[in-house]
């Protein structure tokens, strides 16, 4: 009779999520919730050759109070990871590796990175040499029938299997386990004879070599009902039809996340220790990944001064150039104090406030890094954008040439860029002419070390229409019919795609088709399961990481299709770890400008400096009034051209307002804005306390800055509170909005002298 086991005594140690591309179907959060619902309190994630889901899984598991075990199903090269002979090296073996602690996690990232960067041959491979080097803190399981031990046992080569298992035991010591797969238990409803044979041999090996056994169920999907959807996914991955006889199939195996009660019922009489060992392994694993750190590299200052001293010097010199027309060479001869004495009160106050926030948050080095590569790029004749997004609200960014916009002139608020009440990484969008973006990245790699600079992965997920097309192809639905079905999916609204599961209930045409056409129902049902799964890895269009040490200490790496090194973690986890992410966006408009400057120089002999072009040039306004704006960034669409012709802009502020209004939400105010400009509608204010904030836009709230300004002037908010309000409203965070509304209304009444009704009305309108 076996020992008494309960659900929490079993832990799934071998699970694939959809990060195992086109092989795993489980989404990370669904995996965690099913494990929790079955009464287990720990779980591992072991995707094929990648750790890309690790941080997402770690967070989801911690939130659900499930112990996360970070692992990987590695590919072991037949010989060495450097060998690439098609006759000998197409074969590879599986091996499960689980991180026990911080050291193990570090080694796992190193192994996964080396597999991708050094061992890639069809799949990312590691070898015995790397395992000897980086095994500390890692538990190894012998894996499935495709493992090194399993492959020998499959062909009855017991002696070779024994030799291999002995080698693993010599390397991993008491951290090596033989993996008995559940579908190899004779009592399993879908027992696979090959695995039954392998399991028998493994139990014998366990006795002879004194290596403990462990039971896994190799989960590729959550529920037995997902088996057919998983077959469709495999067909998408291999380009096969479901009806193909010879296609890759796992139909004969049960590969769902099995209920521990079923596993215990089967194994309790034959090998209860193998079940209990799963829990023992889980108890050996304890990993804390610290999120929310600030991992900014140290900037190498020229004379060994502190980052703060060097930053102050550069900023003061920049202020002299920007605000007091002193040429750069002369500015370097002045002391900080001499320049400070020249500044107006407004310039000095703004500077002191920004310096204080930067110093408190520890971002002096960040600004030095950004100004360094931008000023290097500009010195090489690379065209950069004048600044976009919240960074334009910083006078320090303006003084350092990071942006070309004077925040004092345009009433731009620094708190929108860095909220002093909330530590968050600064984010500067850097627009670079697209033909020379790589030069800037290369400069950073040379300056900080190529091991510290990498691109960021982005996942191509199966969108609604693509899922329908993929499923239809696998099921051999005729192309015209597949096309018709995919077009029944409603298009995205404001960039948001409704899930197919919602559309088949709510969209009249789609529901009718779903209810009346069996083929359509089958296609849509499978597409619902596949929608949102990851089907490819690419490179993020802009994101680049610059780390304070080798990136592999913080995130594993892979080789992206374009031959550039990228992190395996996508943008979200990279930011959550606290790594410095730069947005280098290649813009074709800047290349067009660069070409125009080249042509002007060639034809007319004129050298034009972009920053010196006046913003009140009449001929340019005439172009805009006619809507001749093809090639002008953000003013090219047909709708925008129509509004420009109606608005007839006469000042630069009109164009700024138009760009801000032309997006979902504020668009409803465009007509009113145009009428008020031309005196066809009266300019009114809900309360006189708003006039100073709204007069430049004819009484219409156009910018988030105005909203922040009103909350500061009218409601007595601090800059930090005003930014929190902006974020809550901008991102529609309902709970936070409710909380802030009370303070907003109270402030408007007590500080701004408004009635509660007026304050409530303003809130409701915006």
N, C-alpha and C positions, 0 to 999 in steps of 0.2 A: 504493500500500500504506500502511496506517495505521501509527501509532506503536505500539510494544509496550506494551499496558496489562495490569495485573493487577487482581484484585478490590479491593485497597486503593486503587487509583487512582480508584475511583468512590465517591461519597458521596450517599446519599439526602437531598435537601434539601427535599422536599415530602411530609410525612407527617401523616396524621390519626390521632389516638388516639381512645378513647371519650370524651375531653373535647370532641370535636366532636359535640355531643349528637345521638344517634340518626342519626348519619351515619358516624362512625368506629367500627370494631369492635375495633381493636387495643388491648390493655392495654399500659401503658407498659413494664413489666418484660419482657413477651413481645417487644415491638418491639426492645428493646435486645439481648435474647439472640439473636434471629434475625439481626440486623445483624452481631453478633459472630461467629455461627456461619458466616456467608457470607464472612468474611474482610475485612469493612470495619472501619475503626477510627475512624470519625466518623459522626454522624447528626444530622439536625435534627428538631425537632417543630414543626409549623405548624398548630395547630388553628384551626378557623373562629372568628374573632372573640373568642377567649379565650386567656389564658395559664394557665388553672387547673391544667394538668398540669406546669408548668415545673419546679418544685422537685423533684417526684417523679421526673421524667425526669432532671434534673441529677444527683440522687443515684444513680439506677440506672445511668446512663451512667458516672459517675466510678468506681463500684464495679466495673464491668465493664471498666474501662480503655478506654472509648470516649469520644472527644471530644464533649461535648454542645453542640449549636448550638441556642440558644433562639430560636424564631421564632413567627410567627403568620401565618395567612392572613387578611388584613384585608379588610373590605368597604369599597370606595370609593364614596361617594355620587355619584349621577348629576350633581348640581349641588353644593350645599353641604350640610354635615352638619346645618344648621339647617332645611333645606327639607323640607316634609312634604306635598307636593301628590300625591294618589294617582295622578293622571294622569302625572306626570313623575318621581316619586321612588321608585316601587316598584322601578325598575331599579337595580341596583348592580353594581359590578365587583369581581373578586377581585384581590388583590395579595399576593405572598409577601414578608415582611419578616424579616430575620435579624439578630440582634444580634452585632456583631463583638467588642464589648468592654463594659466597665462603662458607658460613656456611651451606647452603643447599647441596652443592657439598660434603663437608666433611661428613655431615650426611647421604647422599646417599651412599657414599663409606662404611661408618660404617654399614648401614642397609644391603647392598649387601654382605659385608664380613660376618656379623653375620648369614645371611640367608644361606650362603654356609658352614660356619664352625660349626654353632650350630643348624640350622633348617633343614638340608638336610634330606629329606625323600621322595624319588622319585624325588622331585624338591627342590631347595633352598627356604626355607620359612621364612617369618618374621611373627610377631603376633602383637596384639593390644598393648601389653606392650612395644615393641620396638618402635612402632609408637608414643606412648605417650612420649617416652624418646627422640627420634631423629627426630621430625617433623619440627623443626625450619628451616626456609629458604626453605621449600619444599611446592610445590603446588601439591594437590592430585586430580585426576579425578576418578570417580567411575568405569571406565573401561567398558568392554563389557558385554554381557549376562552372562559371567562367573564371573562377579564381585560379591561382597557380596550383593550389592543392587539388581543387575540384576538377580541373582539366586532366590531371594525371589519374585521378580516381575514376573519372568517366571512362577512360580507356583501360581500366584495371591495372594501371602501373603503380601498384601500392608502394614499391620501394622508392620510386622517384618522389611520390607524395610525401613519404616519410622523411626523405632527405630535405625537401623544401620546408616542411613544417618544422624540422629540427633547426634549420637556418633561421627561420622567423623567431623561433623560441630563443635562440642564442642572441638575437638582436634585441627583441622586445622583452625578454625575460618573462616576468609574470604578467605582462601586459598583452599577451597574445592569446587569442581564443579561437577555437574551431567553430565555424558557423553552421549549425544545423538549420536548414530552411524548412519552414512549417509544411510546405507542400511536398516534402519528402517523408512525412509521417505516414505509415501504412494505413492509419485510420482516417486520413484526410479524404474528403469527398472527391477531390480532384488530384489525388496523389500522382506525382510524375515519377515513373519507374526509374529514370536516370537519377533523380534526386534521392529516391528511396535507397538506391544502391550506394550513392555517395555518402548519405547519412550513416549507413551501416559501417562503411569503411572509417568514417570520421570518428565514430564511437570507439572503434578498435584502436585507432591512432591515439585517441585521447587517453586510453588505458596505458598503451605502450610508452608514450612519450610524456605522460603526466601533464597534458595540456587541457585546461577546462573547456567544456562545450557551452554554447549559448544558442538559444533559438531566436530566429528572426522571421519576418514574413515578407521582406523585400517589397514594401508598399510603393506602388506606382500611381495608385489612385485611391480615393477614400473609401468607396463603397463597392460592393460586388456589382451593383447596378451600373456602375461607370465603366464596366469592362468593354462594352461595345464602343462607347465614346473613345476609350483609350486605343482601341484598334484603329478607329478613324484617324486619331492623332498620329499613330505610327505610320499610317498610309500617307498622311500629309508630309511627314518627315522623310519618307523613302520614295515619294513620288509614285506610289503604287495605287492600284484600284483595290477596293475591298474584295472584289471577286477573284483577284489574282491567286492562283494556286500556290505559287512559289514565293509569295511576298513574306517579309519578316512579320511574324505573328507571335503574340504571347497569349493567344486565346486559350491554350491548353492549361494555362497557369492561373491560379488565384493570386493576384498581386495587389489586393486591397489592404487597407490598414485593418488587420483582423482584430476582432473583439477578443480581449485577453481571456474571457471566460471560455471561448472555444479552444484557444491555445492550451489553457490549463487542463481542460477536459481531456484533450488528446495526450498531453505530455506527462500528466501527473503520475501515471502508472509506469511509464517507460523511462523517463529521464527528468524528474522534477528539478534536479540541480541545474539543468540547462535553462530552465525557466527562471529559477531563483538567481542565477548568475547575471541575468539582464539587469536586475535590480542592484546587484553588487557593483556592476560596471557603472550604473548611473550614480551610485553613491561615491564612486571614486572620482567622478567628474564634478568639478566646481570651478566655474569660470565667471569672472566679472569683467565685462567689457565696459570701460568708462566712456560714457557718452557726454557730449556737451563741454568737452575741453576746448581750450583755445590753443591750437597748434600752429602758431605763426613762426616762420623761420626768422633767425636773427639776421639783421641786415649788416653787411660788413662796412662799417663807417671808415672813411679814408684815413683819419689820423687817430684811430682808437678811441675817439670820444664816444659818449653814450648816444644811444639812438635819439633820445630826447634833445640833447644838445645839438646834434647834427640837423635834426628836423627843424628846430627853432631857427637855426641859422638860415637854412634854405627858404623857410616860409617868410621870414622877415625880408630877405633879399627879393623874394617874389612879390611881396606886398609893395616894395619900393618901385618895382618895375610896373606892376599892374595898375597901381593907384596914383603914382606920383611921377610917371613918365621918366624914370631914371633908367639909363641904358644898363643892361645886365652887367657889363664889365665894371661900371662905376659902383653898382649896388654891392659888389663883393668887397669893396673897400670900406663900406660903412659898418659900424657896429650895430648889434640888435637894438641897443638903446637909442642910437641916433635915428634909426628908422622908426622906432616906436614913437619918438617925439613928433615925427612928421604926421602920423596917422590921425584921422579924425576920431572923435569919440565913438561914433558908430562902428568904424573899422576896428578900433582897439577893443571895444566891448565884445564884438562878434568873435574876434580872434581869441580873446581870453577864454570865452565860453567854450569854444571848440577845442582849444589846447587842453583845457581842464578835463573835458569828456574823454578825449583821446588818451590822455595820460592815465586817467582812472581806469579805463577799460583795457589798457595795455596795447593800443593800436598804433603807437608811434612807428614801429618797424613796418607795419602793413603799408602805411603811407609812403615810407621811404622806398619800399619794394616797387610799388605801383608807379611812383614818379620816375624811378630809375629806368624801367623798361620803356615807359612812354617817351621820356626825354631822349633816351638812346634811339628809339624808333624815329622820332621826329628829326633827330640829327642825321639819320640815314635817308631822309626824304620820304619816309613812309607816312601816308596820310591817315590821321586818326579823326574820329568824329569829335565834335565840340563838347560832347558830354550828353548823356541821356539818363533819365531815371533820377533817383533821389540824391545821388552823389553831387549833382549840380547845386545842391543846397549847402555845400561846404565851401567856405571862403579859403580854407587851407588847400582844398583840391584846386581852387582857382589860382591861388598864389604859386602852387607847384607845377602849373601847366597841365595838370591831369584833366581839368575841364577848361573850357574857354568862355564860361558864363559867369557874369558877376552876380552872385546871389543877393547882394544888397540892392542892386538895380531892379531885379525882377521879384523881390520879396520872396525868395526861396528859403524854406525853413530847414535848418540843420537837423532838427529833431526827427524829421521824416527819414533822414539818412541814418542817423544813430540816435536811438532813443536812450537818454541817460538813465531811464528807469528800468531798462531791460537789457541784459547783456546778450547781444546777438552779433554774429560776424558781420562786418561791413561788407557791402556788396556793390562794387562799381562795375557797371556795364561798359566794356571798352570796345568801341567800334573801330575796326581796322580795315584798310582796303583789302579785299579778299585775296588778291594775288600775292600779298606779302605777309599774311598772318603767321605762316610757319616760321618766318625769320625771327619774329618776336618770341615765339615759343622756344626756338633754338637758342636765342640769346639767354633766356631764363635758364635753360638746361645747362648751358656752359657756365653761367654765373653761380648757380646753386648746386650743380651736380646733376647729371642725367638720371641718377637713381632717385632723385628727389622731385622730378617733374614728370607728370604723366597726364594724358587725356583721361576723360571719364567715360565709362561705358553708358550706353543707353539701350533699353530693351525695345525691340519692335514687338508689339503685342498684337494678337489677332483681333482686329476690329470687327464690328458687327457684320458689315457687308462682305469683308474678306472671309470671315468664318463661314458664311453661307456659301460663297463660291468654292472654298476649299472642300467643304463637306460634299457639295453637289458633284464636284469633280471625282472625288473618291467613290461616290455612289454611282458614278457614270450617268448622272442626269444630263440630258442633252444641253449643249452650251446655251442655246437661246432660252431654254426654260430656266436654267441656272441664273442667267443674266436677269430674267424677268423677276425671279424670286428675290434676288439680292436688291433689286431696285424697289421692292415693296418695303424694305426697311426704311423708316423715316430718316431724313438727313439730320445731322447734328443741329441742335439749337444753341446758338451762342457758344459754339465749340464743344458743347457737351452732347455726347451720344447716349441716348436712352438704352439701357440693356435690352436685348432681344426679348428676354423673359417678360419685360414690362410691355414692350411694343405689341407682342402677340395678344395681349389682353386689351390694350387701350386703343390701338390703331385699327380703325374700322376695316379697311381693305385687307390688312395683314391678318386680322382675326378671322375674317371670312375665308380667306385662302387656307389658313391653318385648320379651321374647323371642317372644311369641305374637301380638301385635297390631301389624301394620305401621303403622297410623295413629299408635298410641301411640309406636312407635319413632321415627317421623319427628318428631313433636312434641318428644319428649324430647331427640333428637339436636340439634335447633335450639336448644332451651331451654338445653342445656349450653353452647353457644357464646355465648348472649346473657346467661346468668346473671352477675350482678356488673358488667354495664356500666352506666355512668351514664345515667340517663334524665331527670333534672331537677336544677335548682339551687334550693335553698331557703335559709332563714336558720337558723343554728345557734340552738337554743332559748335558750342562755345566753351564749355567747361574745361578748365585745366587746373590741376592740383599742383601747388608748390609746397612741399613738406619740410619740416625742420630737420628731418633725418631721412634715411632711406624709406621710401613709401611702403615697402613691403613689411615694415614694422607696424604699420597702421591698417593697410589694406592689401589684399592679394592683387596680382597684376595678370593681364592677359594681352595677347597680341590681337589688335583689332584688324578688320579686313584690309584697311588701307595701309597696313604695315607699321602702324604707330602703336606704342605701348599705352594701354588704358587700364584704369583700375577695374577690378571685377565688381566692385560695389558701385551702384548707380549714384546719381546726384544726391538723393535724400540722405542715405547712410553716410556718404562722404562728409556732408555738412554736419550731420549729427555727431560724428566722431570729432568734429572741431577742426578738420583740415581746412587749410586756406584754399578756397576755390576762386579762381579768376574767370570771369566771362570774357573771353576773347572772341568777339563776334566778327566774322569776315563779312564785310558789306560791299556788294558790287557797286552801289552808288558812289562810294569813296574812290573806287578804281576809276569810275567814269569821270569824277572830278579831277583825279590825277591825270587822266588822259587829256582832259580839256586844258589843264594847265600846261601840259607838254606841247599841245598843238599851238596854244596862244604864244608860247615862248618861241616856237619854231617859226610861226608865220609873222608875228608882230614884234618879236624880240623883247616882249614884256615879261618881267618876273613878277608874278602876283603872289602876295602873301595872303592866305585865306583869312587869317584873323584880322586883317586890316580892311577887309571889304565892308563898306558902310551898310548898316541895316535899314537905312531910309532912302534907298535908291529908287527914284520914281519909275524908271523904266521897268525895274523888276516888279514893282507893284502893278504896273499895267499888264504885264504877263499874267500875274496871278488873277487880276480882275477878269481877264479873258479866259481863265482856266487853262492856259497853256503850261501845264505842269507835268507833262510826261517826263520821267527821269528824276523828279524831285521826291526825295524820300518822304513817305507818308502822305503825299498829296497827289498820288497818281491815279487813284480809283475814279471811276465814272461819277460815283455819288459825290465824292469830295470835289471834283471839278465843277459839278453843278452848283454846289453850295458856295464855292468861291466866286462863281459868276454872280450869284445873288448877293453875296456879302459885299463884294467890291472892296477888299481890304485896302486901308490907306496907311495903317501903322503896323509895326511888327507884332504888337500885342494881339491884333485881330487874327493873325495866322496862328499864334500860340494857342489862342482860345479855340480856334476851329479844330486844331489837331486834338485838343483835350475833349471837345464835345463829340467828335466823330467816333463814337464807340457805343456799344449797347448800353442803355441806361440814359446817359445825358443827352443822347440824340434827340429826345423829345423837346429839348429846349432850343434847338438850333433855329427854328423859325422865329421864335420870340427874340432870340439874340440878334438876328438879322434885322428884324423890324425895329427893335430899340435903337440899333446903330443908326438907322436911316430916319429916326424920328417918327416912325409910323405907329409906335406903341409907347405909352408912357413908361418912364423908368421909375419903378416904385421899390420901396424897401419894406420888408415886413416890420422892421423896427429900426429907428434911427441909429441904434448901436452897431448896425451892420454896414452902414454906409462906407466907412473907411476900408472895409474888407472887400466890398463888392462894387465900388464905383468904377473900377477899371474894366469890369465886364458888364456894365449897364444893369447892375442890380441882379444879375443871374449868377447863381453859384456854379462855377465852372471847374475850379481846381480843388483838389484835396487840401492844398495849402490854405485856401480861403476858409474851408471848414475848420481847419486847425486854428487859424487866426481868429475866427469868430469865437471859438471856444476859449481862446486865451483872453481876448479883449472883452467879450460880452459875458462870459461865464467864469472868468478868473482861473482858468485851468493853467497848470504849468505846461512847459513844452513837452515834457514826457507824457503827461496825461492826455494832451492834445493828440499826440501820435498814437497812443493806445486807442483813443476814440476813432481815429482815422482807420486804423487797422481793423477794428471791430466792424465798422460800417463797410469798409472796402471788401472785406472777406466774408461779410454777412455772418459773423459769429454771434448767433442770436443770444446766447446766455450772457456774453460779455456786453452786448448792446443794451440788454435790459438793465444791467448793473450800472453802466455809464449814463444811461438816460436820466436816472434819478439825479445824479450829480449835475448833469447838464442843465436840467430844468431848474434845479435849486439855484445853481450858479447864475443862470439868466435872470431869475427873479431877484436874488439878493445882490448880485454884483452888477448886473446890467440894467436893473430897474424895469424889466419887462413883466408883463402879466404871465401867469402860468399858462393861460390859453395860447398866447402868442408863441411862447417857448415850445409848447406841445405841438402847435401847428407847424413850426419850422422843422421840428424833429420828424414829424410824420411825412413832410414833403421831401425830406432828404434821407 
